[in-house]
Amino acid sequence: MTGGDANGRAPARRLWLLAAVAAVAAAGAAFSWSQRAAAPALAVDLDHGRPKLLQLGMGICEQCRKMEPVMHRAAAAFGTSVDVHVLDVRQAAAERIAERYRMRVMPLVLLVDGAGRELWRHEGYIDFDALTAVVRHRLGEAPAPASRGT
């Protein structure tokens, strides 16, 4: 017989390995759950208030990290007329927003009106000038921007 002793039992080493793998998997699942549970609730009310400019992505995404300074500049540029949020879809509330707007690519930049209706979306990186021009146009603050292939 291979793989066991005379009674057909698995060697102790194999059982130890299975127990170790199970413990690591359980610890990983518990950590992931605790991180989600500990994450603060998002203060994004999509269905009320001002228009919102959202960036959905993850901190491990290179293009998402590249977009963050653009979004911070946009927040300063729009002041109180548009709420700007950078959301990590690993948080449960942001994940629900990503599902609601059918996110397929990171980063996803969305402009939604005060009722949560999508006005515009862009998948991937977009520079500050193009972003602000499109947002201002969609909100009726400026003429249509020139097409720049974004």
Buried (B, 14 or more C-beta within 10 A) or exposed (E): EEEEEEEEEEEEEEEEEEEEEEEEEEEEEEEEEEEEEEBEEBEBEBEEEBBBBBBBBBEEBEBBEBBBEBBEBBBEBBEEEBBBBBBBBBBEBBBEBBEEBEBEEBBBBBBBBBEBEBBBBBBBBBEBEBBBBBBBBBBEEEEEBEEEEB
